[in-house]
Amino acid sequence: MLIKRHGFLLGTLLILTLGLGWRLVELTIVDRDFLQYQGNARSVRTIEVPAYRGVITDRNGAPLAISSPVRAAWLNPQVFIANDQQLTRLASLLNQPLEQLKNKIQQGAHKEFMYLARGLPPAVARDIEALKLPGVYFNQEFKRYYPEGEITSHLLGITDIDDMGQEGLELAYDQWLSGEVGKKQVLKDRIGHVIGEVAHVKKPRSGNDLTLSIDRRIQYIAYRELKKAVERHQAVSGSIVILDVVSGEILAMVNQPSFNPNARVELTPDHMRNRSITDLFEPGSVIKAFSVASVLESGQVTPDTMVDTAPGWLILNGQVIQDLQHNGQLSVSDVLRRSSNVGVAKLALELPENHLYQSLRQFGFGETSNTYFPGESRGAVVQPNQKQKLSIATLAFGYGISVTPLQLAQAYAVFARQGKFLPATLVKEGNQKQPEKQVISPQVSETVLAMLESVVDQGSARRAKVPGYRVAGKTGTSRLAGNGGYYQDKHVATFVGIAPVDHPRLVMAVVIHEPKNGSYYGGVVAAPVFSSVMTDALRLLEVSPDNSRTLA
Amino acid sequence: MRASNLHLTRPTSRTLVLYDRWLLMAALILVTLGLLMVASSSMTVAQQYYQQSFYFLIRQSIHLLAGVIATFIVIRIDTQVWQKLSGWLLLIGVALLVLVLIPGIGRTVNGSTRWIGFGPFSLQVSELVKCWTIMYLAGYIARHRLALRCDWISFLKPLMIVGVIALLLLGQPDFGASVVILLTCLGMLFLAGVRLWQYAVVMAMATAGFAMIAISSPYRLARITGFLNPWADQFDSGYQLTQSLIAFGRGGWFGNGLGESVQKLFYLPEAHTDFIFAILTEELGLIGGLGVIVLFAIIIWRGMAIARRALLHEQWTVGYLAYGFTLWLGLQAIINIGVSTGLLPTKGITLPLVSYGGSSLIVTCIVVGLLLRIDYEIRWKILGLGVSRGKL
């Protein structure tokens, strides 16, 4: 009997183990697909893979804005555990005061997601990771870095923490620069740590690179000299724009005051504006070149036609227009060289209705450029009333018109290009399909250019001279308009010039707002800046000196 | 004189085997596999909660060392020593079971009060009690083996004692241990030759009793009905079981490889204790899982063979002791695997020799040691080398 019972029990137990074996087969083989599906539903998650934002380079390929991989550390307070020692270490790695960190975690205690820090350098992130704190996770991100810092900051603008363009070219070309976020499937443990990759659902597509027309070296020279000048003259602000004559490409565009895009502390619009493109001012005498061109183009006068500017003043509509000195009889050339308000006013008054206004519009005033820069100002040209002679006269010497420094450079480039207008661009080869527009005849253009050279040679802009090169240009000193009229003591000093004259290569506009320290004249404040920047820029570009000058 | 006979009958070239090699090998493989799986399944969790990956591995290694030392000691002690102590041991066991229920003495983990602590160590009382109850019952059956076959009283008396112990275990509550000890004891009594109709009555009553206990408590009922369809409530009462089943599914034929389990990463609670078999199958596949089942089948087969041989040589006490231990190990393994594969209701019960747990590992080592000792004594007996043990 005992043997039977022994057999029965042994049999029962072995049958049970066989049953377990079958059940095991059922789970691991038969039900496998269902169970794996259930398992994946709990542990496989799709996460986004950030795309690489395109690099912005200067015309020679030097990087101006690059995305570097960084990591964001985030916290799930529901899972997070750390002792005091670990918290202290974490705080020091995050560069945050311990108390502040504790408060932050305390405040987020009910949440399941909070950022600890973003844009962490990979090395710091690795150190934090090494603490192996439960509930601390990392995301891959990109942070924008600007190697040239404040020198290019206005131009490039900034991106936000999510790598989206917010200002400047980063905003203008955001779509071009941004890539497409990818997706991948990862295996996560139950508390959210990624433990492995399953598959790439969609590869991230990197953004496109953007090559600017800017020449980093010229940009640097312009910035350095502008900063120096603004400091020396205790000016409020200043801008320099340098254009390539042939292509209309902007080689440099700098402003003061500036900001460091890599360490954004308190950013105010005052520091962030790209004044070269956004800020309007009444330019004053630099407009006279266009007035003279307009007069010559009308065919009513020649450069040698004499204008009587005596007695040095003129009354129009009850307002006095004055020259700085008494000039008497002046040729049209001399009107420009001496910068005679009376002379240019008299010439303009002889023009057919709206002729000056039309000319100025053709030179690009009151129009946007080809830069697509966010916040670009188009400016305005006041259309003069034919009966209001004063408004025609003032327009002729640069009031009643608002311009940007870029527009000035763009318009002066016409004289360097045999009368052809080409809008300015910030992108390399951005003007390849842009037709040139003949604004004035080549002869008139040549004539005005010669006149402008005499301004630098013998006129108000002698300080703009560049050794070894012939330079043409015009100064301007205008008063700032405010509430109820023009300020007596707030000026804008301007110089716009072209070099070298016999084979024009560069056009540069220098605008300095409210110089205070001593003189405020364009010829004194702005012209020397032109000279020093142009000297270096021409040498950098290896522009051959004008033979006539070196021989002389 | 007997010794010289031996020389005449056995070739000298053959070594004397005094231990059951199958049993020893199966136990050794299971213990090794267990240590490996405890390490694999607990490292991530240990890092998370103790900031130390090897927290459980180090502890389990210490337990194993203690278990092996205890086994070496037990193997050298005559089983008669235990027999003489069995009454006292049972009393101490019952006292411990009462003690653990007194608030302030027992340690409570996950709502169950099963441990008595000594400084850094804690003892799971039920493991010792299971062992001592079986020792006592084996002795009782040996003494009353003839009366057991006919009279009710002899049959019911040990059942009363086992019943009290089972109730005390339920008080912790430790439903699993209670079921294991009751089934083991019933199995031993069945093998003792109790009349079948008597046996059937008791079985029916025990089943009814457990059924009532199960139904009386809503949490137990939920657990019991939960296993039938864990997917219906997969994020609450069915959570653990569904995660366990997923582990099996992930395993497939050959598993994901050692250390590659996903379910151990906080998905499956108790991955290194009660549900270690699921993780083992996830990492080592159907082949690994079947291997473990076969190893336990070997233990059952060899344990029962040892018991049978002892009875054939009229070594009643050690025979029933061997039956009891084998049933215990076998039933606990079957129940544990049944639970983690969803065939049985979820119960806190460890896989002998494999799961993490100090008391469980040390006591099961001792039990294997005792089985080997019994086998050893019987072999001596058969060889005629045994010292007279007096009447058993």
Interface residues (C-beta under 8 A of the other chain):
Chain A: M1 L2 I3 R5 H6 L9 L10 L13 L14 L16 T17 G19 L20 G21 R23 L24 V25 L27 T28 I29 D31 R32 D33 F34 L35 Q36 Q38 G39 R42 S43 K132 P134 L187 D189 R190 I191 H193 I195
Chain B: T44 Q47 Q48 Q51 G187 F190 L191 G193 W231 T242 Q243 L245 I246 A247 F248 G249 R250 G251 G252 W253 V262 Q263 L265 F266 Y267 T281 G285 L286 G289 L290 I293 F296 A297 I300 W301 M304 A307 R308 L311 L327 G330 L331 I334 I337 G338 T341 G342 L343
